[in-house]
């Protein structure tokens, strides 16, 4: 359960939620650079946050090449979570 990870503001899970709330969305590359970890590590954290309902993934089509990029953003659940609200105080 993610809730335990929110008790430690230095945890990658907390840092991802905080980043997404401040920046409204991010790519895996953004989060890799912010956390200083591998793509695989970022994906694992994102998957956990998605399963808990804290973030959504959106696929964005970029340019003529029709290449896609996934962006991640906080859900209303993340904004209204009592756990997160308690820690933000």
N, C-alpha and C positions, 0 to 999 in steps of 0.2 A: 504494500500500500504506500502511496506517495506521501501521505500525511507525515510519516516519520522523517522523511527527507526534508520537510519544511521546517523542522525544528532547528536545523543547522543552516544559517544563511550563507555559509561558505560551500554548501553542497552544490554540485552541478545542476541538480534539479531546481533548487531555489534560484540559482543564477539564471537559468533559462527562463523561468517564469518572470523574474524581475526584468530581464532584458526585453522579453516580449511585451510586458506591460508598459515599459518605457518607450519602446520603438514601434509597437503595434504589430510588427511582423518581422520575420527573419528567415533567411535561407539556412540550409545546413552549413554552408561555407561561412556565413556570418557567425554562427554559433561555434564552429570549429575554432575560428580565430579568437573569439571572445574567451572561450574556455581553455584553449591551448591543448585540445585533445583530438583524437582521430575521428574520422567520419563515422566509423562503426560505433564509437562511444556516444557520439551525439545522437545517432539513430536509436540507440538503446534507450537513452533518456527520453527522447521524443515519443517513442512507442509507449513507454510507461505513462507519460503525461497524456497521450491520446486516449489510452485505455481508461484512464481515470476521469476523462472528460474535461481536462484543463486546457487543452489546445486543440485547434483544428488545423488540418492541412488543406491547402488550396493549390491546385495545379495551374500554373501560368504559362501560356504559350508566348514565347519570345521570338520576335523577328520573323524574317522571311523563311528561315530554315525550319520553322515550325518546331523548334526545340522547346521542350518543356522544363520548367523549374518548379519545384515545390516550395511554397512559403508556409510558414507556421505562424499562427496568431492565437492569442488567448481567447477562450470562450467566455460567455457570460458567467458560466460556472466558476471560472478562475477569478473573475472580478468580484463575485458575490460569496466566495468561499469564506466561511468563518475562520478557518485556519490561516488563510492568507491575510485576511483583514486583521487578525490578531497580531500577526508578525509585522505587518506594515506599521502598526502603532508605535 
